[in-house]
Amino acid sequence: MPLVGLGLWKSAPGQLNSTIPAAIDAGYRLFDSASDYGNERETGQALKSVFANNPSIKRQDLFITSKLWNTDHHPDHVEPALNRILTDLQVEYLDLFLIHFPISLKYVDPSVRYPAGWSESGNPQHHELSNDALCDTWRALEKLVDSGKVRNIGVSNFNCQLLQEILRIARIKPVVNQIESHPFLTQSRLIKFCQSQNIAVTAFSPLGATSYREISSVEHPDLLTHPVVTKIATDLNKTAAQILLRFQIERGVAVIPKSTNSDRLKENINVFDFKLSNEQLDQLLALNQNLRFNDPAVFANIEIYG
């Protein structure tokens, strides 16, 4: 799995047909998607166009990730959910399939609503929980690896305790835990545990609050303009975004920043020609506030991190 990929969350309709080819031209090979993002059909169209128009890029050159939504946790719904994703993405297999959240919601038939979202009303507070057990969901994902439709399986938004529950029963262990991480939420203990278990870590929202401002009424502090970050960027003649991405890479953590701007795409992947000093790493780690921007306890009243 590449250390830098393109996150596809919040890519608006009409953007991905140009963004994905531009990203591939810039060197991206990891694309992080999810059925809940509501743009996998457009992603599939863009990928099909790339394969048709760029003979140098083959399916096996890309690392494509998607995620199982909360309403599809029952074992009977796992493979049909994957099949819809494969159809939308127009690929025969996924490189990585993740459980999106350790939250099981009542099943929603895709003919009724797809993506299902958090609730019929659109308000996450109005969700309906189900009794589907995560261990049963995991066993269903293992069968997808056996079938060849998925190369690797993992989780997202899991803490240490939940990971241990999966590890106890896993025939095929999770290879990735995708979590929110940035200097305001360093997650050092969770990352250390994952790495001790040979579970790779991917950081979503590595640039901080930028993706949440328009969907949150809370005023979030800005990492990109934080004096510590900008001072390091100035000293190294890099951008603040490059510093924040390099911070994770030096911790052995992959990053999936989102952008549809061609210049930013190039900037975000150009993070392998410099290093942070130990002092600079310590300065960034010291910014930790355990400040989480993506927390179901806040927007859906479902506590998974307490």
Buried (B, 14 or more C-beta within 10 A) or exposed (E): BBBBBBBBBBBEEEBBBEBBBBBBBBEBBBBBBBBBBBBBBBBBBBBEBBBEEEEEBEBEEBBBBBBBBBBBBBBEBBBEBBEBBBEBBBBEBBBBBBBBBBBBBBBBEBEEEBBBBBBBEEEBEEBEEBEBBBEBBBBBBBBBBEEEBBBBBBBBBBBBEBBEBBEEEBEBBBBBBBBBBBBBBBBEEBBEBBBEBEBBBBBBBBBBBBBBEEEBEEEBEBBBEBEBBBBBBEEBEBBBBBBBBBBBBBBEBBBBBBBBEBEBBBBBBBBEEEEBEEEBBEBBEEBBEEBBBBBBEBBBEBEBEE
